[in-house]
Each structure stands twice: as C-alpha cells, then as structure tokens.
Amino acid sequence: STLFPYTTLFRSMLTQYTLKMPHAVYSGKDALDKLTQIIGTGVKKTAVFTDRGIIGAGLLELPLSKIKESGCEYVIFDDLAAEPTYEQAQKAVDAFKESGADFIVAVGGGSVMDTAKLASVLATDEYGVMELLDNPQMAKKCVKTLMIPTTAGTGAEATPNAIVAVPEKELKVGIVNDNMIADYVILDAVMIKELPRKIAASTGVDALCHAVECFTSNKKNPFSDIFALQAFEMIMKNIEKACDDPEALKEKNNMLVASFYAGAAITASGTTAVHALSYPLGGRYHIPHGVSNAILLAPVMRFNEPVCRGLFAEAYDRLAAGESFATEAKSEEEKSAWVVNRMEEIVEHLNIPKSLKEFGIGSEDLDELVEAGMGVQRLLVNNMRTVTAEDAKKIYLEII
C-alpha cells in the first residue's frame, strides 16, 4: 500500500494527456464590455448566432449594443433549432456561408453554440455536417468565434464538441474536432440572471454531470482533474441558490465559471455512462439533454460507486473542508455514499423529473433503449465500471 501512490504517479507519467482551451476567456462584472474590443480588431462583418427565445427574453440586446459600438456590420441568424438535427444545423451553416461574415458571435445555450462551431469549420468547404458524422477530423477552422453562453450549463463554450440529432438512427451524435474550440469566450452573469429556474436547473445539472463524469472517467488525468474537481465543488455549493434566487449574481457567476471548467475537463478527459445512456432519450424521445442526464445521474453513480469509491471520498473531502458536515462521514464508504446521495438530493430539490414515465416511456421501450445506449461505445469505454447490456437494462429499469 505504501507504493500505491508512486505506482499511480508512474502510470500517469506514461500516459499522454492534452488540454486545449479557448484563446481568451473573459469573466466577472461587465465582462461583456470586452465584446466591443474583440470585434474592433479588424472584423468586417459579424454573424450573430442566437435563437428566438433569446431574442424574446431580451438577452440579445446587450451583446448587440456592444457590437454596434464597434461600428461593425452584422447579420443575425435566429432561426436555430433547439437540439438540432444534422440537417437543421446544415441549413444554418448554408445561410452563414451566403452572409459573407468573417466572424461569429454565438449568444445562447449549447445548441446555438454548437451550430456556430459547425459553421466556423464549414464556411469554405463543399462537404457538410453529414460528412462530419463519419469523419469529424476533416474539418478545419475557417472563421474565428466568440461564445457568450446564456445558460450555466452545457460547457459548449469550452469544448470541441457539437451535438446533433440523427433522426434515422433516433440518436444524438457528438462531432468532436479541436478546430471547433472557441477563440474567445465571455462569461457574464447578467446573461443568465433572468434564466427560468427550470432551464437553470437542468443545464446546471448537466454541468454537474460533466464534472463528476470527467473526474471518474477512464480518461481522467492531472489536467482534467484540476478543472473537474473544482467545477464539482463550485456546482455542488452554488447550484441550488443560483437556481432559487434570481438576485444571486455571485452564485450565478460561480455557476458560469464552473460550467466552463467542466467543459474544459471534457476537452482533457471525457464523459461516461450518464451521457452515453442519455443520448437515446434525446434522440428518440426528444427529452432535453440536461433533463435526461439528471434522470440518469444518481442511478449511474450508484452503479459506479463500488469502483469509484475512493474518488467520491476525495470529492467529499474537498466539499467538506471547513464545513459543518465535515465529520458526518468518516469512512471512505460513508463519504462516497454521502456524495452520491447529495447529488440525488440536488436533482430532487431542483424539481427535475426522476422518472421516464412523465415522458411516456415504459418497459415496452426498454430493448430499444438498451440497444441504442450500448451503441454509444465512444463514451461507455470511458466508464470505470464496465457497462454490459444487462447493466444498462437494470439502470433504465430504475427510471422507468
């Protein structure tokens, strides 16, 4: 046992790992003021990717005013679908190609940012989104991007990923290419101040999933651990107040930063069985991504607990430092159980559905869910505890 830490360190030294980040990230009070400065660096025409919900909520007004201050010409693309199919994403890419814009500003949630990322690597090419489903590495950065998230959440502003639905497979697919990492990111709490609690909750738990999955992934490494564990702590300590109190700007800003950290962890590590098993729920049943992850979070973490116990205990020690509950759990097993139970309590506090019955999914759908979920081997191989088809079936049965 004395040699174990050194053995672990030696193994990590033999493993290559990479961290790739946006060129510049701005956060804190009045961070949006940086937008004028960024646009003013030789940009001739800006394409603003957003959606009608963002415009209707008045969230585009402040970023747009900053673009106008720069004197730069701009065009708005607001006909973007929530959780788009690859064909809907292609439609947005085609519109962007015709615009003549030489810079992209994405103001929105994950779907808006993912669509903008696809446009940034397809602006000059004859191939499109469909081709990237099979060969994502063929795309190269054509246009620089600035991401302004309106949820604290998806972490899309930090990742090289774009998620699109593939209707013929009734599945969501992640297109991953380092060229899609944003050039600039602005994290300003004013952009999520008026976010409805329901959306703040589901996107916040999505970020929680990113953090805990990356920290317990087979691809975890010293780079991802720094961001994943910090994100996990920040989310666990801030998510409830950030969702419950519209005026809790400090907690909301913490959630924005934590969401970014969790996204950075994805670039260095990778999500696991929660995301793998949730993809069919979005692709086939159109359950919002954050909700499907939240439903699966506790069941998957309970399944993983026997092999992730030490990591959950480490997370407990991080959370408990200086807190009143620091001595509530003493053994590794108690600490691990506390963390899993606390995640489940948060999902319940935020009033996120815990069962698929609310979405009309029953036992008759089980076999198709298992088949589709097991097809997401890209993420299942990251799970520290091997997930068999029988295991997936038991997990799905817990939530049906």
C-alpha positions as CSV (number, residue, x, y, z in Angstrom):
1,S,0.0,0.0,0.0
2,T,3.0,2.3,0.6
3,L,4.0,2.0,-3.0
4,F,0.5,2.7,-4.4
5,P,0.7,6.5,-4.8
6,Y,4.1,6.1,-6.6
7,T,2.7,3.4,-8.8
8,T,-0.2,5.6,-9.7
9,L,2.1,8.6,-10.4
10,F,4.4,6.4,-12.6
11,R,1.4,5.2,-14.6
12,S,0.2,8.7,-15.2
13,M,3.6,9.7,-16.4
14,L,3.4,7.0,-19.1
15,T,0.0,8.3,-20.3
16,Q,-0.3,11.2,-22.7
17,Y,-2.9,13.8,-22.0
18,T,-3.8,17.1,-23.5
19,L,-5.6,20.3,-22.5
20,K,-6.8,22.6,-25.2
21,M,-8.5,25.9,-24.3
22,P,-10.1,29.0,-26.0
23,H,-7.6,31.7,-26.8
24,A,-9.1,34.1,-24.3
25,V,-11.8,33.9,-21.6
26,Y,-13.3,37.0,-20.0
27,S,-15.5,36.8,-16.9
28,G,-16.7,38.9,-14.0
29,K,-18.5,42.2,-13.7
30,D,-19.2,43.9,-17.0
31,A,-17.2,41.2,-18.9
32,L,-19.4,41.9,-21.9
33,D,-17.6,45.2,-22.4
34,K,-14.8,43.1,-23.9
35,L,-17.1,42.3,-26.9
36,T,-16.6,45.7,-28.5
37,Q,-12.8,45.4,-28.2
38,I,-12.8,41.9,-29.7
39,I,-15.0,42.9,-32.7
40,G,-12.9,46.0,-33.2
41,T,-9.8,44.0,-34.1
42,G,-10.3,44.1,-37.9
43,V,-13.6,42.3,-38.2
44,K,-15.6,43.5,-41.2
45,K,-18.9,41.7,-40.7
46,T,-20.2,39.7,-37.7
47,A,-22.6,36.8,-37.8
48,V,-24.6,36.6,-34.6
49,F,-25.9,33.1,-33.9
50,T,-28.8,33.0,-31.5
51,D,-32.4,31.8,-31.2
52,R,-35.8,33.5,-31.0
53,G,-36.2,32.5,-27.3
54,I,-33.0,34.5,-26.6
55,I,-34.3,37.5,-28.5
56,G,-37.8,37.2,-26.9
57,A,-36.2,37.3,-23.5
58,G,-34.3,40.4,-24.4
59,L,-30.9,38.7,-23.9
60,L,-29.5,39.7,-27.2
61,E,-29.9,43.5,-26.6
62,L,-26.8,44.0,-24.5
63,P,-24.4,41.9,-26.7
64,L,-25.9,43.6,-29.8
65,S,-25.3,47.0,-28.3
66,K,-21.6,46.2,-27.9
67,I,-21.4,45.1,-31.5
68,K,-23.0,48.3,-32.6
69,E,-20.5,50.3,-30.5
70,S,-17.7,48.8,-32.6
71,G,-19.3,50.1,-35.8
72,C,-19.0,46.6,-37.3
73,E,-21.7,45.4,-39.8
74,Y,-23.6,42.5,-38.5
75,V,-26.3,39.9,-39.5
76,I,-28.4,37.9,-37.1
77,F,-29.2,34.2,-37.6
78,D,-32.0,33.4,-35.1
79,D,-33.8,30.5,-36.9
80,L,-31.8,27.9,-35.0
81,A,-33.5,24.8,-33.7
82,A,-33.2,23.6,-30.1
83,E,-31.2,20.4,-30.1
84,P,-31.0,20.4,-33.9
85,T,-30.7,17.5,-36.3
86,Y,-27.7,17.5,-38.6
87,E,-29.9,18.7,-41.4
88,Q,-31.1,21.7,-39.4
89,A,-27.6,22.5,-38.5
90,Q,-26.6,22.3,-42.1
91,K,-29.3,24.8,-43.0
92,A,-27.8,27.3,-40.6
93,V,-24.3,26.6,-42.0
94,D,-25.5,27.3,-45.5
95,A,-27.1,30.6,-44.5
96,F,-23.9,31.6,-42.9
97,K,-21.9,30.8,-46.0
98,E,-24.0,33.2,-48.0
99,S,-23.7,36.0,-45.5
100,G,-20.1,37.0,-46.2
101,A,-19.4,37.4,-42.5
102,D,-15.8,36.9,-41.3
103,F,-16.5,36.5,-37.5
104,I,-19.1,34.6,-35.5
105,V,-20.6,35.6,-32.1
106,A,-22.8,32.9,-30.6
107,V,-25.3,34.1,-27.9
108,G,-27.3,31.2,-26.5
109,G,-27.2,27.8,-25.0
110,G,-25.5,24.6,-26.2
111,S,-27.4,24.2,-29.4
112,V,-26.7,27.7,-30.5
113,M,-23.0,27.5,-29.7
114,D,-22.7,24.0,-31.3
115,T,-24.3,25.2,-34.5
116,A,-22.0,28.2,-34.6
117,K,-19.0,25.9,-34.1
118,L,-20.0,23.8,-37.1
119,A,-20.4,26.9,-39.2
120,S,-16.9,28.0,-38.2
121,V,-15.3,24.9,-39.6
122,L,-17.5,24.5,-42.7
123,A,-17.6,28.0,-44.2
124,T,-15.3,27.3,-47.1
125,D,-15.9,23.6,-47.8
126,E,-18.1,21.6,-50.1
127,Y,-18.7,18.9,-47.6
128,G,-21.1,19.4,-44.7
129,V,-22.4,18.3,-41.3
130,M,-23.4,14.9,-42.6
131,E,-19.9,14.1,-43.7
132,L,-18.5,15.1,-40.3
133,L,-20.7,12.5,-38.6
134,D,-18.4,9.9,-40.1
135,N,-15.2,11.8,-40.3
136,P,-15.1,14.8,-37.9
137,Q,-11.4,15.4,-38.3
138,M,-11.7,16.6,-41.9
139,A,-13.0,20.0,-40.8
140,K,-10.6,23.0,-40.3
141,K,-11.2,26.3,-38.6
142,C,-12.3,28.9,-41.2
143,V,-13.8,31.7,-39.1
144,K,-13.0,32.8,-35.6
145,T,-15.7,32.5,-32.9
146,L,-16.8,34.2,-29.7
147,M,-19.1,32.3,-27.4
148,I,-21.4,34.0,-24.9
149,P,-23.4,31.3,-23.0
150,T,-26.9,32.1,-21.7
151,T,-27.0,29.0,-19.6
152,A,-24.6,27.7,-16.9
153,G,-24.6,24.5,-18.2
154,T,-23.6,22.9,-21.3
155,G,-20.0,24.0,-21.3
156,A,-20.2,24.2,-25.1
157,E,-18.2,27.4,-24.9
158,A,-15.1,25.4,-23.8
159,T,-15.5,22.1,-25.8
160,P,-14.5,21.0,-29.3
161,N,-17.9,19.2,-29.5
162,A,-21.1,19.8,-31.4
163,I,-24.1,17.6,-30.7
164,V,-26.6,16.9,-33.4
165,A,-29.6,14.6,-33.7
166,V,-29.6,11.9,-36.3
167,P,-33.3,11.1,-36.9
168,E,-32.8,8.0,-38.9
169,K,-30.8,6.5,-36.0
170,E,-33.0,8.0,-33.3
171,L,-29.8,9.1,-31.6
172,K,-27.7,12.1,-30.8
173,V,-24.2,12.1,-32.1
174,G,-21.2,14.2,-30.9
175,I,-19.0,15.6,-33.6
176,V,-15.6,16.2,-32.0
177,N,-12.9,18.3,-33.6
178,D,-10.3,20.5,-31.8
179,N,-10.8,23.2,-34.5
180,M,-14.2,23.9,-33.1
181,I,-12.8,25.2,-29.8
182,A,-13.9,28.8,-29.5
183,D,-11.3,31.6,-30.0
184,Y,-13.0,33.9,-27.4
185,V,-15.4,33.3,-24.5
186,I,-17.3,35.8,-22.4
187,L,-18.9,34.7,-19.1
188,D,-21.1,37.4,-17.7
189,A,-23.7,36.6,-15.1
190,V,-26.1,39.2,-16.4
191,M,-26.7,36.9,-19.3
192,I,-28.2,34.2,-17.0
193,K,-29.9,36.5,-14.5
194,E,-33.4,36.0,-15.8
195,L,-33.0,32.4,-16.8
196,P,-36.1,30.4,-15.9
197,R,-35.5,28.1,-12.9
198,K,-36.5,25.0,-14.9
199,I,-33.8,25.7,-17.5
200,A,-31.2,26.8,-15.0
201,A,-31.7,23.6,-13.1
202,S,-31.4,21.2,-16.0
203,T,-28.4,22.9,-17.6
204,G,-26.8,23.2,-14.2
205,V,-27.1,19.5,-13.5
206,D,-25.7,18.9,-17.0
207,A,-22.6,20.7,-15.9
208,L,-22.6,18.7,-12.7
209,C,-22.6,15.5,-14.8
210,H,-19.7,16.8,-16.9
211,A,-17.7,17.4,-13.7
212,V,-18.3,14.2,-11.9
213,E,-18.1,12.0,-15.1
214,C,-14.8,13.6,-16.2
215,F,-13.4,13.1,-12.6
216,T,-14.4,9.4,-12.7
217,S,-13.5,8.7,-16.3
218,N,-11.0,6.2,-17.6
219,K,-9.5,9.2,-19.4
220,K,-9.1,11.3,-16.3
221,N,-5.7,12.8,-15.9
222,P,-3.9,15.6,-14.0
223,F,-5.2,18.3,-16.4
224,S,-8.9,17.2,-16.3
225,D,-8.8,16.6,-12.5
226,I,-7.9,20.2,-11.8
227,F,-11.0,21.5,-13.7
228,A,-13.4,18.7,-13.0
229,L,-12.9,18.7,-9.2
230,Q,-13.0,22.5,-9.0
231,A,-16.2,22.5,-11.1
232,F,-17.8,19.8,-9.0
233,E,-17.1,21.7,-5.8
234,M,-18.4,25.0,-7.2
235,I,-21.6,23.5,-8.6
236,M,-22.4,21.5,-5.5
237,K,-22.1,24.6,-3.4
238,N,-23.8,27.1,-5.7
239,I,-26.4,25.4,-7.9
240,E,-29.4,25.5,-5.6
241,K,-29.1,29.2,-4.7
242,A,-28.3,30.1,-8.2
243,C,-31.5,28.4,-9.4
244,D,-33.7,29.5,-6.5
245,D,-32.7,33.2,-6.2
246,P,-32.9,35.5,-9.3
247,E,-30.7,38.0,-7.5
248,A,-27.9,35.6,-6.6
249,L,-25.5,37.0,-9.1
250,K,-22.4,35.8,-7.2
251,E,-23.7,32.2,-7.3
252,K,-24.8,32.5,-10.9
253,N,-21.4,33.8,-11.9
254,N,-19.8,30.9,-10.0
255,M,-22.1,28.5,-12.0
256,L,-21.0,30.1,-15.3
257,V,-17.3,29.7,-14.3
258,A,-17.9,26.1,-13.1
259,S,-19.7,25.2,-16.3
260,F,-16.7,26.5,-18.3
261,Y,-14.4,24.5,-16.0
262,A,-16.5,21.3,-16.5
263,G,-16.4,21.9,-20.3
264,A,-12.6,22.3,-20.1
265,A,-12.5,19.0,-18.2
266,I,-14.3,17.4,-21.2
267,T,-11.6,18.5,-23.6
268,A,-9.0,16.8,-21.4
269,S,-11.0,13.8,-20.3
270,G,-14.5,12.6,-21.4
271,T,-17.9,11.9,-20.1
272,T,-19.1,8.4,-19.3
273,A,-22.2,6.3,-18.9
274,V,-24.6,9.1,-17.9
275,H,-24.2,10.8,-21.2
276,A,-24.0,7.5,-23.2
277,L,-27.3,6.3,-21.8
278,S,-28.9,9.7,-22.1
279,Y,-28.3,10.1,-25.9
280,P,-31.2,7.8,-26.9
281,L,-33.5,9.7,-24.6
282,G,-32.8,12.9,-26.5
283,G,-32.6,11.3,-30.0
284,R,-35.6,9.1,-29.9
285,Y,-37.9,10.8,-27.3
286,H,-36.6,14.4,-27.5
287,I,-36.1,14.8,-23.8
288,P,-33.9,17.9,-23.1
289,H,-30.3,16.9,-22.7
290,G,-29.9,18.3,-19.2
291,V,-33.1,16.6,-18.0
292,S,-32.1,13.2,-19.4
293,N,-28.7,13.4,-17.8
294,A,-30.3,14.5,-14.5
295,I,-32.6,11.5,-14.5
296,L,-29.7,9.1,-15.1
297,L,-27.2,10.8,-12.7
298,A,-27.9,9.0,-9.5
299,P,-28.6,5.5,-11.0
300,V,-25.4,5.6,-12.9
301,M,-23.4,6.9,-10.0
302,R,-24.8,4.3,-7.7
303,F,-23.8,1.7,-10.3
304,N,-20.3,3.1,-10.5
305,E,-19.8,3.7,-6.7
306,P,-18.0,0.4,-5.9
307,V,-15.2,1.2,-8.3
308,C,-15.3,5.0,-7.9
309,R,-15.5,5.0,-4.1
310,G,-12.1,6.4,-3.5
311,L,-12.7,9.2,-5.9
312,F,-16.1,10.1,-4.4
313,A,-14.4,10.1,-1.0
314,E,-11.8,12.5,-2.3
315,A,-14.6,14.7,-3.6
316,Y,-16.3,14.6,-0.2
317,D,-13.1,15.8,1.5
318,R,-12.9,18.7,-1.0
319,L,-16.6,19.6,-0.3
320,A,-16.4,19.2,3.5
321,A,-13.3,21.3,4.1
322,G,-14.3,23.9,6.7
323,E,-18.0,22.9,6.5
324,S,-20.2,21.9,9.4
325,F,-20.8,18.5,7.9
326,A,-17.1,17.7,7.7
327,T,-17.3,14.9,10.3
328,E,-20.7,13.4,9.2
329,A,-18.9,10.8,7.1
330,K,-15.7,9.2,8.3
331,S,-15.0,6.1,6.4
332,E,-14.3,6.0,2.6
333,E,-17.6,4.2,2.1
334,E,-19.6,6.7,4.1
335,K,-18.0,9.6,2.3
336,S,-18.7,8.1,-1.1
337,A,-22.3,7.4,-0.2
338,W,-22.8,10.9,1.1
339,V,-21.6,12.4,-2.3
340,V,-23.9,10.2,-4.3
341,N,-26.9,10.9,-2.1
342,R,-26.2,14.6,-2.1
343,M,-26.2,14.7,-5.9
344,E,-29.6,12.9,-5.8
345,E,-30.9,15.4,-3.3
346,I,-29.9,18.3,-5.6
347,V,-31.8,16.9,-8.5
348,E,-34.8,16.4,-6.3
349,H,-34.5,19.9,-4.8
350,L,-34.5,21.4,-8.3
351,N,-37.7,19.6,-9.2
352,I,-36.2,17.8,-12.2
353,P,-38.2,14.7,-13.2
354,K,-36.8,11.5,-11.8
355,S,-38.7,9.0,-14.0
356,L,-39.2,8.5,-17.7
357,K,-42.9,7.8,-17.1
358,E,-43.5,11.6,-17.4
359,F,-42.3,11.3,-21.0
360,G,-44.5,8.4,-22.0
361,I,-41.6,5.9,-21.9
362,G,-42.4,2.4,-20.5
363,S,-41.0,-1.1,-20.2
364,E,-42.1,-1.8,-23.8
365,D,-39.3,0.7,-24.9
366,L,-36.6,-1.0,-22.9
367,D,-35.0,-3.2,-25.5
368,E,-34.6,-0.3,-28.0
369,L,-33.2,2.0,-25.3
370,V,-30.6,-0.6,-24.3
371,E,-29.6,-1.2,-27.9
372,A,-29.2,2.5,-28.6
373,G,-27.5,3.2,-25.4
374,M,-25.0,0.4,-25.8
375,G,-24.2,1.8,-29.3
376,V,-22.6,4.9,-27.7
377,Q,-19.3,3.0,-27.1
378,R,-17.4,6.2,-27.6
379,L,-18.5,7.2,-24.1
380,L,-19.2,3.8,-22.5
381,V,-15.5,2.9,-22.8
382,N,-14.7,5.8,-20.5
383,N,-16.8,4.4,-17.7
384,M,-14.6,2.9,-14.9
385,R,-17.1,0.1,-14.3
386,T,-17.8,-1.9,-17.4
387,V,-21.4,-1.5,-18.6
388,T,-23.0,-4.6,-20.1
389,A,-26.3,-4.7,-21.9
390,E,-27.8,-6.3,-18.8
391,D,-26.3,-3.5,-16.7
392,A,-27.8,-0.9,-19.0
393,K,-31.2,-2.6,-18.8
394,K,-31.2,-2.5,-15.0
395,I,-30.2,1.2,-15.0
396,Y,-33.0,2.1,-17.4
397,L,-35.5,0.0,-15.3
398,E,-34.7,2.1,-12.3
399,I,-36.0,5.2,-14.1
400,I,-39.0,3.7,-16.0
